[in-house]
Structures are given as C-alpha cells and as structure tokens.
Amino acid sequence: MQVSASAPHGTEPTYTGFDAAWTDFLKSIRRARGRVSSRRGLELTMSQYHLLEALADAGDLNVGRLAEAAGVAAPTATRMLDSLERADIVARRPCPDDRRAVTVSLTPKGGRLVAAKREAVEEQRRALYDTLDEHERAQAERLLRRLAEAIDEV
C-alpha cells in the first residue's frame, strides 16, 4: 500500500507499526532493567551501574568526566555519588592537580558490586541472544548498530 504525500506526519502505516514496536521495545527494556536490578545481592540500580562502569573501565575520574562517560549531568552524578559514597561503594578525594575538582574511585566493595552486576547483565543479554535464530541474530546486530547511529544523529 502506498501512502499519499498528503498523509499527516506520523500516520503512515509503517510509521505507526514502528512507533508501536518502539514503545513495546522500550517497555521491555525497562522491565528487564528492573529484573536485573531486583536480583538478590545486586544492590546497584542500573543507573548506578552505568555511572560506575566508567570507573571500573577507566579507573579514577573526576566528577565531570564520570558524568560525561555515563551520559548524565554533573549534578545528577554528584547526587548519585553522595549515596554511593555513604554505602562505601565509591570514595571521593580532592584532585591533586585542581583543588576545585574531586576524583572518584571504586572501593573494593564497589568493584565487587560492579563485577557482579556486569555478570548479571551479561547473563541476561546472553539469554536474549540465545532466543534468536541465526538469521535473527545477524538482523538484530545490523539493526541495533543502525538504530544507535540514527539515535546519535537525531
């Protein structure tokens, strides 16, 4: 079926199907994030985990770089770090090169929690991958990469 050029934006049948599928996909992601976050012994939320991944991967970072790596605003990172510091998951100390800056690092407890959360996320991702057949896996990889590019461009 061909949509006429005069169809209002967003009412094309293919767009309507895409929009519904996108909404379903995002809801599924949220539910999955909740399941990973609620596993016993994994006290990090997914938001905290994403913030701390950068520390696990890069080592000590100042708050600004940590926020940038996690894709959150610096005040949001600071609020998250307040509770993580109280729970002995991160340690903050003055930056030796800039007295105005603070350097953040994982504590041993934080390192263990990030590793456990990373394992749980990987298990969930592997389980999802295992539900797809060979053709779907190839399609999924291609589409996920293309969607990531498109989202960055929008």
N, CA and C of each residue as an Amber inpcrd file, in Angstrom:
protein
   462
   0.8410000  -1.1700000   0.0000000   0.0000000   0.0000000   0.0000000
   0.8880000   1.2350000   0.0000000   0.6050000   2.1730000  -0.8420000
   1.3790000   3.4020000  -0.9470000   0.6510000   4.5020000  -0.1820000
   1.4070000   5.2370000   0.6200000   0.8390000   6.3480000   1.3790000
   0.9800000   7.5970000   0.5320000  -0.0870000   8.3580000   0.4760000
  -0.0410000   9.5760000  -0.3280000   0.8510000  10.6110000   0.3440000
   1.3820000  11.5260000  -0.4620000   2.2560000  12.5680000   0.0520000
   1.5220000  13.4950000   1.0030000   0.1900000  13.4780000   0.9650000
  -0.5620000  14.3860000   1.8180000  -0.9090000  13.7680000   3.1780000
  -0.4800000  12.5360000   3.4240000  -0.7700000  11.9040000   4.7160000
  -0.0850000  12.6870000   5.8310000  -0.8010000  12.9700000   6.9280000
  -0.1900000  13.6990000   8.0440000   1.0160000  12.9250000   8.5800000
   2.0560000  13.6790000   8.9830000   3.2670000  13.0560000   9.5050000
   2.9190000  12.1290000  10.6690000   3.4990000  10.9420000  10.6620000
   3.3020000  10.0060000  11.7560000   2.0970000   9.1080000  11.5930000
   1.3430000   9.2430000  10.4820000   0.1620000   8.3960000  10.3220000
   0.3670000   7.3060000   9.2770000   1.5590000   7.2660000   8.6350000
   1.7970000   6.2100000   7.6710000   1.7390000   4.8630000   8.3870000
   1.1770000   3.8410000   7.7360000   1.0820000   2.5260000   8.3850000
   2.4370000   1.9990000   8.8550000   3.4810000   2.2040000   8.0640000
   4.7780000   1.6920000   8.5000000   5.2880000   2.4580000   9.7200000
   5.0270000   3.7690000   9.7760000   5.4440000   4.5370000  10.9460000
   4.6460000   4.0990000  12.1720000   3.3590000   3.9110000  12.0130000
   2.5090000   3.5080000  13.1380000   2.9980000   2.1780000  13.7150000
   3.3350000   1.2380000  12.8350000   3.8660000  -0.0460000  13.3000000
   5.2140000   0.1200000  13.9910000   6.0810000   0.9560000  13.4070000
   7.3890000   1.2250000  14.0160000   7.2170000   1.8520000  15.3940000
   6.3230000   2.8330000  15.4910000   6.0930000   3.5280000  16.7520000
   5.6110000   2.5530000  17.8330000   4.6760000   1.6790000  17.4780000
   4.1690000   0.7030000  18.4500000   5.2730000  -0.2800000  18.8560000
   6.0610000  -0.7310000  17.8860000   7.1520000  -1.6630000  18.1900000
   8.2080000  -0.9950000  19.0640000   8.5160000   0.2800000  18.7730000
   9.4960000   1.0120000  19.5670000   9.0290000   1.1410000  21.0110000
   7.7580000   1.4800000  21.1900000   7.1940000   1.6100000  22.5410000
   7.2600000   0.2750000  23.2760000   6.8830000  -0.8050000  22.6130000
   6.9630000  -2.1370000  23.2270000   8.3990000  -2.4850000  23.6050000
   9.3390000  -2.1690000  22.7130000  10.7480000  -2.4460000  22.9550000
  11.2430000  -1.6960000  24.1930000  10.9370000  -0.4070000  24.2850000
  11.3910000   0.3760000  25.4350000  10.7640000  -0.1200000  26.7430000
   9.5010000  -0.5080000  26.6910000   8.8620000  -1.0600000  27.8930000
   9.5380000  -2.3590000  28.3120000   9.8770000  -3.1930000  27.3350000
  10.5720000  -4.4510000  27.6380000  11.9350000  -4.1850000  28.2620000
  12.6420000  -3.1910000  27.7440000  13.9520000  -2.8240000  28.2910000
  13.7930000  -2.4060000  29.7560000  12.7960000  -1.5730000  30.0350000
  12.5780000  -1.1240000  31.4240000  12.2660000  -2.3000000  32.3400000
  11.4150000  -3.2150000  31.8730000  11.0950000  -4.3830000  32.6940000
  12.3410000  -5.2360000  32.9220000  13.1420000  -5.4170000  31.8930000
  14.3700000  -6.2080000  32.0190000  15.3460000  -5.5450000  32.9850000
  15.4670000  -4.2220000  32.8850000  16.3480000  -3.4940000  33.8100000
  15.8810000  -3.7010000  35.2450000  14.5740000  -3.6970000  35.4420000
  14.0290000  -3.9120000  36.7760000  14.3370000  -5.3070000  37.2980000
  14.2540000  -6.2980000  36.4080000  14.5580000  -7.6670000  36.8330000
  16.0190000  -7.8000000  37.2390000  16.9220000  -7.2140000  36.4790000
  18.3420000  -7.2910000  36.8220000  18.6020000  -6.5270000  38.1100000
  17.9340000  -5.3920000  38.2950000  18.1500000  -4.5840000  39.4920000
  17.6080000  -5.2430000  40.7450000  16.6010000  -6.0920000  40.6090000
  15.9800000  -6.6730000  41.7900000  16.6030000  -7.9970000  42.2140000
  17.5850000  -8.4790000  41.4660000  18.2270000  -9.7340000  41.8700000
  18.8780000  -9.5590000  43.2300000  18.6980000 -10.5670000  44.0670000
  19.2470000 -10.5420000  45.4120000  20.7740000 -10.4040000  45.3750000
  21.2940000  -9.5550000  46.2310000  22.7310000  -9.3780000  46.3170000
  23.2900000  -8.3770000  45.3210000  22.4650000  -7.8480000  44.4480000
  22.9310000  -6.8620000  43.4810000  22.2950000  -5.5310000  43.8330000
  22.8590000  -4.8640000  44.7980000  22.2240000  -3.6640000  45.3320000
  22.3580000  -2.4300000  44.4500000  23.0540000  -2.5200000  43.3340000
  23.1610000  -1.3880000  42.4300000  21.9760000  -1.3210000  41.4860000
  21.4290000  -0.1390000  41.3120000  20.4200000   0.0460000  40.2730000
  21.1510000   0.1010000  38.9300000  20.4100000  -0.0060000  37.8370000
  21.0460000   0.0750000  36.5250000  21.6350000   1.4630000  36.3020000
  20.9960000   2.5020000  36.7980000  21.5430000   3.8590000  36.6560000
  22.8740000   3.9840000  37.3920000  22.9300000   3.4500000  38.5980000
  24.1830000   3.4730000  39.3500000  25.2430000   2.6380000  38.6310000
  24.8370000   1.4980000  38.1360000  25.7660000   0.6220000  37.4230000
  26.3720000   1.3400000  36.2170000  25.5570000   2.0200000  35.4280000
  26.0720000   2.7250000  34.2570000  27.0500000   3.8300000  34.6640000
  26.7770000   4.4840000  35.7750000  27.6990000   5.5040000  36.2690000
  29.0250000   4.8620000  36.6750000  28.9500000   3.7300000  37.3500000
  30.1510000   3.0980000  37.8900000  30.9390000   2.2970000  36.8590000
  30.3010000   1.9220000  35.7570000  31.0140000   1.2050000  34.6940000
  32.2340000   1.9810000  34.2280000  32.0780000   3.2850000  34.0980000
  33.1880000   4.1230000  33.6410000  34.3540000   4.0510000  34.6230000
  34.0690000   4.0270000  35.9100000  35.1370000   3.9060000  36.9030000
  35.8060000   2.5410000  36.8100000  35.0020000   1.5170000  36.6210000
  35.5630000   0.1710000  36.5180000  36.4580000   0.0550000  35.2900000
  36.0710000   0.7280000  34.2050000  36.8210000   0.6330000  32.9560000
  38.0100000   1.5840000  32.8960000  37.8610000   2.7910000  33.4440000
  38.8880000   3.8190000  33.2760000  39.6960000   4.0800000  34.5320000
  39.2480000   3.6020000  35.6570000  39.9260000   3.9410000  36.9050000
  39.4060000   5.2550000  37.4480000  40.2040000   5.9380000  38.2280000
  39.7920000   7.1920000  38.8580000  39.4160000   8.2440000  37.8160000
  38.3120000   8.9370000  38.0620000  37.8580000  10.0160000  37.1770000
  37.3610000  11.1690000  38.0190000  37.4200000  12.3690000  37.4620000
  36.7800000  13.4730000  38.1560000  35.2810000  13.4040000  37.8570000
  34.5040000  14.1190000  38.6300000  33.0490000  14.0220000  38.5290000
  32.5530000  14.4140000  37.1370000  33.1160000  15.4540000  36.5660000
  32.6890000  15.8950000  35.2340000  32.9010000  14.8250000  34.1770000
  34.0690000  14.2210000  34.1710000  34.3450000  13.1630000  33.1790000
  33.5100000  11.9220000  33.4350000  33.2900000  11.6090000  34.6910000
  32.4530000  10.4640000  35.0320000  31.0270000  10.6930000  34.5450000
  30.4950000  11.8730000  34.7930000  29.1420000  12.2050000  34.3440000
  29.0550000  12.1140000  32.8260000  30.0470000  12.6610000  32.1490000
  30.0610000  12.6140000  30.6820000  30.0980000  11.1690000  30.1750000
  30.9350000  10.3470000  30.7790000  31.0410000   8.9480000  30.3610000
  29.7350000   8.1920000  30.5810000  29.0000000   8.5620000  31.6280000
  27.7350000   7.8880000  31.9430000  26.5480000   8.5070000  31.2260000
  26.7590000   9.6500000  30.5750000  25.6710000  10.2940000  29.8550000
  24.6650000  10.9760000  30.7540000  25.1410000  11.4960000  31.8880000
  24.2660000  12.2290000  32.8050000  24.8830000  13.5940000  33.0960000
  24.0840000  14.4950000  33.6190000  24.5790000  15.8140000  34.0060000
  25.4270000  15.6920000  35.2740000  26.3890000  16.5840000  35.4210000
  27.2660000  16.5500000  36.5920000  26.4850000  16.6180000  37.9160000
  25.4410000  17.4660000  38.0400000  24.6850000  17.4650000  39.3100000
  24.0030000  16.1120000  39.5930000  23.5510000  15.4390000  38.5380000
  22.9430000  14.1150000  38.7140000  23.9910000  13.1290000  39.2080000
  25.1640000  13.1580000  38.5960000  26.2470000  12.2700000  39.0250000
  26.6170000  12.5490000  40.4750000  26.6830000  13.8230000  40.8320000
  27.0370000  14.1900000  42.2090000  26.0310000  13.6330000  43.1970000
  24.7450000  13.7570000  42.8930000  23.7060000  13.2140000  43.7880000
  23.8390000  11.6970000  43.9100000  24.0680000  11.0320000  42.7870000
  24.2320000   9.5760000  42.8250000  25.4650000   9.1940000  43.6420000
  26.5480000   9.9360000  43.4510000  27.7840000   9.6340000  44.1740000
  27.6350000   9.8420000  45.6750000  26.7930000  10.7940000  46.0810000
  26.5540000  11.0010000  47.5170000  26.0800000   9.7120000  48.1740000
  25.0680000   9.0720000  47.5830000  24.5410000   7.8450000  48.1870000
  25.5210000   6.6870000  48.0210000  26.2350000   6.6340000  46.9080000
  27.2200000   5.5680000  46.7000000  28.3920000   5.6950000  47.6670000
  28.7530000   6.9090000  47.9890000  29.8320000   7.1120000  48.9570000
  29.3780000   6.6920000  50.3600000  28.1410000   7.0480000  50.7240000
  27.6100000   6.6340000  52.0400000  27.5670000   5.1170000  52.1680000
  27.3590000   4.4240000  51.0500000  27.2940000   2.9550000  51.0670000
  28.6700000   2.3110000  50.8910000  29.7280000   3.1040000  50.9020000
  31.1090000   2.6270000  50.7530000  31.3250000   1.9090000  49.4200000
  30.7090000   2.4410000  48.3670000  30.8730000   1.8790000  47.0270000
  31.8800000   2.7070000  46.2370000  31.9270000   4.0100000  46.5010000
  32.9310000   4.8920000  45.8920000  33.6120000   5.6980000  46.9910000
  34.7870000   6.2050000  46.6360000  35.4980000   7.1290000  47.5140000
  35.8040000   8.3810000  46.7050000  35.6260000   9.5270000  47.3300000
  35.9540000  10.8060000  46.6820000  37.0970000  11.4570000  47.4520000
  37.9780000  12.0710000  46.6830000  39.0830000  12.7910000  47.3010000
  39.4280000  13.9840000  46.4160000  40.0300000  15.0120000  46.9840000
  40.4080000  16.1700000  46.1750000  41.3850000  15.7680000  45.0730000
  41.2270000  16.3640000  43.9260000  42.1150000  16.1200000  42.7970000
  43.4530000  16.7930000  43.0880000  44.5720000  16.0850000  42.9570000
  45.8630000  16.6930000  43.2800000  46.2460000  17.8240000  42.3260000
  45.7010000  17.8230000  41.1070000  46.0560000  18.8420000  40.1180000
  45.1440000  20.0580000  40.1420000  43.9500000  19.9190000  40.7310000
  42.9730000  21.0100000  40.7090000  42.1670000  20.9550000  41.9990000
  42.4060000  21.8820000  42.8940000  41.7320000  21.8500000  44.2010000
  40.2200000  21.9690000  44.0890000  39.7230000  22.5050000  42.9630000
  38.2710000  22.6370000  42.7920000  37.6230000  21.3200000  42.3830000
  38.4070000  20.3980000  41.8700000  37.8710000  19.1400000  41.3440000
  37.9780000  18.0250000  42.3780000  37.1230000  17.0120000  42.1790000
  37.1020000  15.8380000  43.0460000  37.3280000  14.6110000  42.1740000
  38.1750000  13.7170000  42.6570000  38.4280000  12.4660000  41.9600000
  37.6150000  11.3630000  42.6300000  37.0200000  10.5150000  41.8160000
  36.1740000   9.4300000  42.3190000  36.8170000   8.1050000  41.9510000
  36.7800000   7.1590000  42.8750000  37.2770000   5.8160000  42.6000000
  36.3550000   4.8000000  43.2530000  36.3850000   3.5890000  42.7310000
  35.6240000   2.4930000  43.3290000  36.3540000   1.9950000  44.5680000
  35.5980000   1.6570000  45.5790000  36.1660000   0.9690000  46.7340000
  36.2260000  -0.5190000  46.3870000  36.8910000  -1.3300000  47.1980000
  36.8640000  -2.7740000  46.9350000  35.4320000  -3.3230000  46.8770000
  34.5750000  -2.8490000  47.7840000  33.1670000  -3.2650000  47.7620000
  32.5220000  -2.8480000  46.4430000  32.7820000  -1.6140000  46.0010000
  32.2240000  -1.1250000  44.7420000  32.6920000  -1.9540000  43.5670000
  33.9590000  -2.3210000  43.5540000  34.4940000  -3.1570000  42.4840000
  33.7870000  -4.5030000  42.4150000  33.5310000  -5.0910000  43.5840000
  32.8210000  -6.3900000  43.6140000  31.3830000  -6.2430000  43.1130000
  30.7070000  -5.1580000  43.5340000  29.3280000  -4.9490000  43.1080000
  29.2210000  -4.7080000  41.6020000  30.1360000  -3.9100000  41.0510000
  30.1170000  -3.6550000  39.6100000  30.3860000  -4.9490000  38.8500000
  31.3280000  -5.7430000  39.3160000  31.6260000  -7.0200000  38.6500000
  30.4150000  -7.9580000  38.6860000  29.7340000  -8.0150000  39.8300000
  28.5550000  -8.8770000  39.9430000  27.4270000  -8.3890000  39.0450000
  27.2230000  -7.0810000  38.9940000  26.1720000  -6.5200000  38.1480000
  26.5080000  -6.7470000  36.6780000  27.7640000  -6.5650000  36.3180000
  28.2010000  -6.7780000  34.9410000  27.9170000  -8.2330000  34.5290000
  28.1820000  -9.1600000  35.4180000  27.9190000 -10.5730000  35.1350000
  26.4220000 -10.8240000  34.9500000  25.5940000 -10.2180000  35.7980000
  24.1410000 -10.3970000  35.6920000  23.6180000  -9.8120000  34.3800000
  24.1290000  -8.6430000  33.9980000  23.7090000  -8.0180000  32.7410000
  24.1220000  -8.8930000  31.5650000  25.3430000  -9.4130000  31.6080000
  25.8300000 -10.2810000  30.5290000  24.9960000 -11.5650000  30.4320000
  24.6380000 -12.1360000  31.5720000  23.7870000 -13.3430000  31.5690000
  22.4430000 -13.0430000  30.9130000  21.8720000 -11.9090000  31.2390000
  20.5870000 -11.5350000  30.6640000  20.7070000 -11.3010000  29.1610000
  21.7700000 -10.6410000  28.7520000  21.9940000 -10.3740000  27.3270000
  22.2080000 -11.6790000  26.5680000  22.9550000 -12.6080000  27.1540000
  23.1970000 -13.9110000  26.5270000  21.8890000 -14.6900000  26.4010000
  21.0620000 -14.6330000  27.4260000  19.7720000 -15.3310000  27.3730000
  18.9160000 -14.7700000  26.2410000  18.9260000 -13.4580000  26.0680000
  18.1920000 -12.8430000  24.9700000  18.7450000 -13.3060000  23.6310000
  20.0520000 -13.2640000  23.4830000  20.7180000 -13.7000000  22.2440000
  20.3490000 -15.1480000  21.9210000  20.3260000 -15.9880000  22.9310000
  20.0260000 -17.4110000  22.7310000  18.5970000 -17.6630000  22.2550000
  17.6990000 -16.6880000  22.4460000  16.3220000 -16.8700000  21.9740000
  16.1890000 -16.6270000  20.4750000  17.2100000 -16.0170000  19.8650000
  17.1530000 -15.6740000  18.4470000  17.7890000 -16.7680000  17.6000000
  17.2320000 -16.9700000  16.3910000  17.8860000 -17.9090000  15.4820000
  19.0300000 -17.1780000  14.7630000  19.7930000 -17.9160000  13.9730000
  20.9890000 -17.3570000  13.3260000  20.6660000 -16.1330000  12.4680000
  19.5930000 -16.2220000  11.6970000  19.2080000 -15.1070000  10.8310000
  18.7950000 -13.8860000  11.6640000  18.0250000 -14.1110000  12.7140000
  17.5930000 -13.0120000  13.5800000  18.7830000 -12.3510000  14.2730000
  19.7780000 -13.1500000  14.6540000  20.9640000 -12.5920000  15.3080000
  21.6780000 -11.6220000  14.3860000  21.8440000 -12.0080000  13.1340000
  22.5050000 -11.1380000  12.1660000  21.6810000  -9.8660000  11.9370000
  20.3660000 -10.0390000  11.8030000  19.4910000  -8.8720000  11.6250000
  19.5460000  -7.9560000  12.8420000  19.4970000  -8.5530000  14.0180000
  19.4910000  -7.7640000  15.2490000  20.7690000  -6.9390000  15.3700000
  21.8970000  -7.5520000  15.0910000  23.1560000  -6.8100000  15.1860000
  23.1560000  -5.6290000  14.2170000  22.7570000  -5.8800000  12.9850000
  22.7340000  -4.8250000  11.9760000  21.7700000  -3.7120000  12.3640000
  20.5640000  -4.0770000  12.7700000  19.5630000  -3.0710000  13.1250000
  19.9300000  -2.2960000  14.3940000  20.4720000  -2.9830000  15.3820000
  20.8640000  -2.2880000  16.6070000  21.9680000  -1.2690000  16.3340000
  22.9380000  -1.6440000  15.5060000  24.0020000  -0.6920000  15.1560000
  23.4260000   0.5000000  14.3820000  22.5310000   0.2190000  13.4520000
  21.9370000   1.2960000  12.6490000  21.0670000   2.2150000  13.5100000
  20.3020000   1.6230000  14.4320000  19.4880000   2.4400000  15.3370000
  20.3590000   3.3080000  16.2340000  21.4700000   2.7570000  16.7180000
  22.3800000   3.5400000  17.5490000  22.9140000   4.7320000  16.7640000
  23.3000000   4.5120000  15.5210000  23.7740000   5.6110000  14.6750000
  22.6820000   6.6480000  14.4740000  21.4710000   6.1860000  14.1680000
  20.3580000   7.0960000  13.8970000  20.0130000   7.9100000  15.1520000
  20.0180000   7.2820000  16.2960000  19.7050000   7.9920000  17.5310000
  20.7550000   9.0650000  17.8020000  22.0150000   8.7510000  17.5500000
  23.0760000   9.7490000  17.7410000  22.9360000  10.9190000  16.7750000
  22.3530000  10.6730000  15.5990000  22.1960000  11.7230000  14.5860000
  20.9860000  12.6100000  14.8320000  19.9860000  12.0960000  15.5290000
  18.7350000  12.8540000  15.7240000  18.9390000  13.9580000  16.7460000
